[in-house]
Amino acid sequence: MTYHKINQDDIKELSSYIPDSERFITEPTEHWDHDQFKVVRAMPDLVIQPTSNEEIQKVVKYASDHHIPLVPRGNSTGLMGANLTVEGGISLDMVKMNKVLDYDPDSLTMTVQAGIRLKDIEEYLADKPFTYMPAPAMHWATIGGNVDTNAGGLKAIKYGVTREHIREIKVVLTDGKLYKFGSKAVKSASGYSLKDLIIGSEGTLGVVSEVTVRLYPKPKKSINAIIPFPTLDDAIKSVPKILASGVVPTTVEFMGRPVIQLWEKYYNDKFPIEEGNGFIIVGLDAFTDEEVHAQLDQTLKAAADLKAMKALVLDADSPEAKKIWECREALLLAIQKSTPKMDEVDICVPINHIPDVLHRISELEEEAGMRIPNFGHAGDGNLHIYLCSDDMSDEEFDKKSNFVITELYKTAKSVDGNMSGEHGIGYARKDWFEDFYGEDYTNLLRKVKAIFDPNSIINPGKVFPLDK
């Protein structure tokens, strides 16, 4: 695909759409050339920070008409290069579209601009009886980025992923028109759900500008049980047993002693449980003490049959519980601090096959001579697996990483899993996509892409190659 290179005529016309020159950046700095991992870097030719739907419409229409690549960007917390301008062109930085537009508790909805951060939504709702339930670990991520990747997070097992919490979105397509997909109504049996097509499309079909989210009443009681086991294998095997007991936890996370020790080292802190080498963190919530403690008793009874050691039970708001969640949410950064270069796979498999993946990771550490720390969501089968370069050369790390990634995808496919549970495919994994899902399926997606974006200017080069 050949794209138009931005020239002075383009600069003159595009700048006329943005009245504030500080939001029209013709000399981008390295702030805009990477995501959280910084493994791949790609500098945009131009950065535009819109503050209204109308500005987005004009910029997107111009980019499409003149074959200029345009990439929507949130707060750059992604890990797969989905927000990188790999073909140059325009980085449409959405962070200044960060307002709450409508708080409507009577319909249990809230409408926000796409650039608002999750932490800002949490703070806005802090003194209100309702909450936005999804809980991705990156609280400074934008809601638009979460929509584009269908982010999961810690509460997916009980409350679902982002898709289940989006009532309506407004999207600018390449014809320059603003479309409303979905509504505040709970149900729809009214034609194709284009809202659900946009969610998870990684910004390749249009630019999400506004999001109406579903609100939940805040549970009155929340507790955490941190349950140690002799091995991580024992810990993982307890999860189907807990779920089969009838308990529906808010969260079930797993982590092993080695990644906890990395957190202790790089955050100069101490994990509060000294026994055991494998852990699950079970979060439970309810509206009464009786209900939440009944769930707890059932959970501990189910886990006891699988070598569970003494659990640490904490009120969710206690300092100890907050420290444990700080540990869990900082594991990625602790691993990143432990190595010069890092890559990641976040395959998702049926929960009964998590041990198969963990065993394969142990084998691959030996086969590749690579450190591969991991942790993840035991309740929904989403594993976060990190490949560490340590003292390898870049060439050696790339070669070994390609081997390990390919083997992990083979494992996921063999048990009817998916390439990604929440981080997306982006730029980093697009070349594995067609092999995993097949030519016919990928060609169907190419046809969808061509309908929404006939000039292939919206976030090109992501998810799957545009050409076979």
Residue pairs with C-beta under 8 A, 6 or more apart in sequence:
1 87
1 456
1 460
1 466
1 467
2 67
3 67
3 68
3 69
3 87
3 88
3 89
3 457
3 460
4 10
4 66
4 67
4 68
5 45
5 88
6 45
6 46
6 68
6 88
6 89
6 90
10 62
10 66
10 68
11 26
11 46
13 62
14 24
14 46
14 48
14 59
14 62
14 90
15 21
15 24
17 55
17 58
17 59
17 62
18 24
18 48
18 49
18 50
18 55
18 59
20 51
23 48
23 49
23 50
23 51
23 96
24 46
24 47
24 48
24 49
25 32
25 46
25 47
25 48
25 49
26 46
28 43
28 44
28 45
28 46
28 47
28 91
30 41
30 43
32 43
32 44
32 47
32 73
32 85
32 91
32 93
33 41
33 42
33 43
33 44
33 84
34 40
34 41
34 76
34 84
35 76
35 77
35 78
35 79
35 80
35 81
35 82
35 83
35 84
36 76
36 77
36 78
36 79
36 138
37 79
37 81
37 342
37 343
37 344
39 81
39 341
39 342
39 343
39 428
40 81
40 84
40 86
40 427
40 428
41 84
42 81
42 84
42 85
42 86
42 88
43 85
43 88
44 71
44 85
44 88
44 89
44 90
44 91
45 85
45 88
45 89
45 90
46 89
46 90
46 91
47 90
47 91
47 93
48 55
48 59
48 90
48 91
48 92
48 93
49 93
49 94
49 95
49 96
50 56
50 59
50 92
50 94
50 96
50 97
51 96
51 97
52 97
53 170
53 172
53 178
53 209
53 210
56 92
56 172
56 178
56 207
56 209
57 172
57 176
57 177
57 178
58 176
59 70
59 90
59 92
60 70
60 92
60 172
60 173
60 174
60 176
60 206
60 207
60 458
61 174
61 175
61 176
62 68
63 69
63 70
63 89
63 90
63 174
63 457
64 70
64 174
64 175
64 176
64 453
64 455
64 457
64 458
67 455
67 457
68 89
68 90
68 457
69 85
69 87
69 88
69 89
69 90
69 457
69 460
70 89
70 90
70 92
70 207
70 457
70 458
70 459
71 83
71 84
71 85
71 89
71 90
71 91
71 92
71 203
71 458
71 459
72 83
72 92
72 94
72 144
72 148
72 203
72 207
72 208
72 458
72 459
73 83
73 91
73 92
73 93
73 94
73 95
74 83
74 94
74 95
74 114
74 115
74 141
74 142
74 144
74 145
74 148
75 95
75 117
75 140
75 141
75 142
75 145
76 83
77 138
77 140
77 141
77 145
78 145
78 149
78 423
78 424
78 426
79 344
79 346
79 423
79 426
79 428
80 420
80 423
80 424
80 425
80 426
80 427
80 428
80 429
81 426
81 427
81 428
81 462
82 148
82 149
82 202
82 203
82 424
82 425
82 426
82 427
82 459
82 462
83 91
83 145
83 203
84 426
84 427
85 91
86 427
86 460
86 461
87 460
87 461
89 457
92 207
94 113
94 114
94 115
94 142
94 144
94 207
94 209
95 115
95 142
96 115
97 113
97 114
97 115
97 116
97 209
98 113
98 115
98 116
98 117
98 120
98 142
99 112
99 113
99 116
100 110
100 111
100 112
100 116
100 121
100 124
101 111
101 112
101 113
101 210
102 109
102 110
102 111
102 212
103 110
103 124
103 128
104 110
104 111
104 184
105 128
105 129
105 130
105 215
107 184
108 130
108 214
108 215
108 216
109 167
109 168
109 184
109 212
109 213
109 214
109 215
110 121
110 125
110 130
110 132
110 212
110 213
110 215
111 168
111 210
111 211
111 212
111 213
112 121
112 143
112 210
112 211
112 213
113 209
113 210
113 211
114 142
114 143
114 144
114 147
114 208
114 209
114 210
114 211
115 142
115 143
115 144
116 142
116 143
117 139
117 140
117 141
117 142
117 143
118 132
118 136
118 138
118 139
118 140
118 141
118 142
118 143
118 146
119 139
119 140
121 132
121 143
121 213
122 131
122 132
122 139
125 131
125 132
125 215
129 217
129 218
130 215
130 216
130 217
130 218
131 215
131 216
131 217
131 218
132 165
132 213
132 214
132 215
132 216
133 155
133 159
133 165
133 214
133 216
134 146
134 151
134 152
134 153
134 155
134 156
134 159
134 160
134 161
134 162
134 165
135 153
135 154
135 155
135 251
136 146
136 151
136 152
136 153
136 154
136 422
137 153
137 154
137 328
137 329
137 332
141 151
143 211
143 213
144 208
144 209
144 211
145 151
146 162
147 162
147 166
147 169
147 198
147 199
147 208
147 211
148 199
148 200
148 201
148 202
148 203
148 208
148 424
149 162
149 200
149 202
149 422
149 423
149 424
150 161
150 162
150 163
150 199
150 200
150 422
151 161
151 162
151 422
152 161
152 162
152 377
152 380
152 382
152 421
152 422
153 161
153 422
154 250
154 251
154 253
154 283
154 328
154 377
155 250
155 251
155 283
156 377
156 379
156 380
156 382
157 248
157 249
157 250
157 251
157 252
157 377
157 379
157 380
158 248
158 249
158 250
158 251
158 285
159 165
159 216
159 250
161 422
162 199
163 196
163 199
163 200
164 214
165 213
165 214
166 182
166 195
166 199
166 211
166 212
166 213
166 214
167 182
167 183
167 184
167 185
167 186
167 212
167 213
167 214
168 180
168 181
168 182
168 183
168 184
168 195
168 211
168 212
169 180
169 181
169 182
169 195
169 198
169 199
169 208
169 210
169 211
169 212
170 178
170 179
170 180
170 181
170 208
170 209
170 210
170 211
171 178
171 179
171 181
171 198
171 205
171 206
171 207
171 208
171 209
172 178
172 179
172 206
172 207
172 209
173 179
173 205
173 206
173 452
173 453
174 206
174 452
174 453
174 454
174 455
174 457
174 458
178 209
179 194
179 206
181 193
181 194
181 195
181 198
182 188
182 193
182 195
182 212
184 212
197 205
197 448
198 205
198 206
198 208
200 424
201 463
202 424
202 425
202 426
202 459
202 462
202 463
203 458
203 459
203 462
204 449
204 453
204 458
204 459
204 460
204 462
204 463
205 448
205 449
205 452
205 453
205 458
206 452
206 453
206 458
207 458
219 285
219 286
219 287
220 286
220 287
220 288
221 285
221 286
221 287
221 288
221 289
221 291
221 292
222 250
222 283
222 284
222 285
222 292
222 315
222 316
222 317
223 283
223 284
223 285
223 292
223 293
223 296
223 313
223 314
223 315
223 316
224 281
224 282
224 283
224 284
224 313
224 314
224 315
224 316
224 321
224 324
224 325
225 281
225 282
225 284
225 296
225 299
225 300
225 311
225 312
225 313
225 314
226 272
226 273
226 279
226 280
226 281
226 282
226 311
226 312
226 313
226 314
226 324
227 235
227 238
227 279
227 280
227 281
227 282
227 300
227 303
227 308
227 309
227 311
228 235
228 273
228 275
228 276
228 277
228 278
228 279
228 308
228 309
228 310
228 311
229 235
229 238
229 276
229 277
229 278
229 279
229 280
229 306
229 307
229 308
229 309
230 276
230 277
230 278
230 307
230 309
231 277
231 278
232 254
232 256
232 277
232 278
232 279
232 358
233 278
233 355
233 358
234 278
234 306
234 307
234 308
235 254
235 256
235 278
235 279
235 280
235 378
236 254
236 278
236 280
236 354
236 355
236 358
236 378
237 306
237 355
238 280
238 302
238 303
238 306
238 308
239 252
239 254
239 280
239 351
239 354
239 378
239 379
240 351
240 352
241 302
241 303
241 305
241 306
242 249
242 252
242 282
242 299
242 302
242 303
243 249
243 252
243 351
243 379
244 302
245 298
245 299
245 301
245 302
246 298
247 284
247 295
247 298
247 299
247 302
249 282
249 283
249 284
249 295
249 299
249 379
250 283
250 284
250 285
251 281
251 282
251 283
251 377
251 379
252 280
252 281
252 282
252 283
252 377
252 378
252 379
253 280
253 281
253 328
253 375
253 376
253 377
253 378
253 379
254 278
254 279
254 280
254 281
254 354
254 375
254 376
254 377
254 378
255 278
255 279
255 281
255 328
255 331
255 375
256 277
256 278
256 279
256 374
256 375
257 276
257 277
257 278
257 279
258 373
259 331
259 334
259 335
259 373
259 374
259 375
260 271
260 279
260 327
262 331
262 334
262 335
262 337
262 338
262 373
263 269
263 271
263 327
263 330
263 331
263 334
264 270
264 271
265 334
265 338
266 333
266 334
266 337
266 338
267 327
267 330
267 334
269 323
269 327
271 324
271 327
272 312
272 320
272 323
272 324
273 279
273 312
275 309
275 310
276 309
280 303
280 378
281 324
281 325
281 328
282 299
283 316
284 292
284 295
284 296
284 299
285 292
285 316
286 292
286 295
296 313
300 308
300 311
303 311
312 320
314 320
314 321
314 324
315 321
328 375
331 375
331 384
332 384
332 386
335 342
335 373
335 386
335 388
336 342
338 373
338 388
339 371
339 388
339 389
339 390
340 389
340 390
341 388
341 389
341 394
341 397
342 386
342 387
342 388
342 389
343 386
343 387
343 401
343 405
343 428
344 384
344 385
344 386
344 387
344 423
345 383
345 385
345 387
345 404
345 405
345 408
345 409
346 376
346 382
346 383
346 384
346 385
346 420
346 421
346 422
346 423
347 357
347 382
347 383
347 385
347 408
347 409
347 411
347 412
347 417
347 418
347 419
347 420
347 421
348 380
348 381
348 382
348 383
348 412
348 417
348 418
348 420
348 421
348 422
349 356
349 357
349 381
349 383
349 411
349 412
349 415
349 416
349 417
349 418
350 381
350 415
350 416
350 417
351 378
351 379
351 380
351 381
353 381
353 415
353 417
354 376
354 378
354 381
354 383
356 411
356 415
357 383
357 385
357 408
357 411
357 412
357 415
358 374
358 383
360 407
360 408
360 411
361 372
361 374
361 385
361 408
364 370
364 372
364 404
364 407
364 408
365 371
365 372
368 400
368 403
368 404
369 400
370 387
370 388
370 390
370 392
370 400
370 401
370 404
371 388
371 390
372 385
372 386
372 387
372 388
372 404
373 386
373 388
374 383
374 384
374 385
374 386
375 383
375 384
376 382
376 383
376 384
376 385
377 383
377 421
380 421
381 417
381 421
382 421
382 422
383 421
385 408
387 397
387 400
387 401
387 404
387 405
389 397
392 400
405 429
405 432
406 432
409 419
409 432
409 435
409 436
411 417
412 418
412 419
413 436
419 425
419 429
419 432
419 433
419 436
419 437
420 429
424 463
425 433
425 462
425 463
425 464
426 462
426 463
427 461
427 462
430 461
430 462
430 463
430 464
430 465
431 465
433 442
433 463
433 464
433 465
434 442
434 464
434 465
434 468
439 468
442 464
443 468
445 463
445 464
446 464
446 466
449 456
449 466
450 456
452 458
456 466
460 466
